[in-house]
Amino acid sequence: MAKFGDWAAAPDVKEIMERYVERFPSMFEGFDVDSIFFIMTKKKKNREPIKLRAVGYPNYVVGGKPYIVEVFDVWWKTLDQKKKNLAVFHTMCAIPDGGFDEKSKYYGKKLQPDIKMYLREFAASGGVPNWLENPAAKDPMERTPDEVAEDDPTVEAIPPDEEQVERTPVTQEDIEDVA
């Protein structure tokens, strides 16, 4: 269990999120930064600089916030501003549309990583898939929404949900003639 001195507030992460909501209003529509509790954990290591935690019922009733963003101090201090911005963007993409709407079935939920989420991050980083290790990644704060939209292949690559292909299970008869 963490002691009182092992954590602190993380206001810089909140500021970055607020700037993203302001900069990309259509991408983060309905995003409520005030409904997130930000914490900076000291003396703890993690594989990623930021971890998003969904606070389940009944805990969010007491705290009033459905999400906790935990920032790891050891990692955070080693990142430059561009990578900090990319890490925050990555975290924001894990919150689904309706994640802050109490009437939504997605309230307080996290997205499982999927192709749409990765393509959004891919576009924001300027087409660099491994943005944390690659210095060629671009800072989303320095890009316009139009530039990010140009790098976003989701419009062409992913069919809308209504056009999903109907899938059927493979039977023994289907594979009898396969050699």
Buried (B, 14 or more C-beta within 10 A) or exposed (E): EEEEEEBBEBEBBBEBBEBBBEBBEEBBEBBBBEBBBBBBBEEEEEEEBBBBEBBEEEEBEEEEBBBBBBBBBEBBEEBEEBBBBBBBBBBBBBBBEBBBEEEBEBBBBBBEEEEBBBBBBBBBBBBBEEBBEEEEBBBBBEBEEEBBBEBBEBEEEEEEEEEEEEEEEEEEEEEEEEE
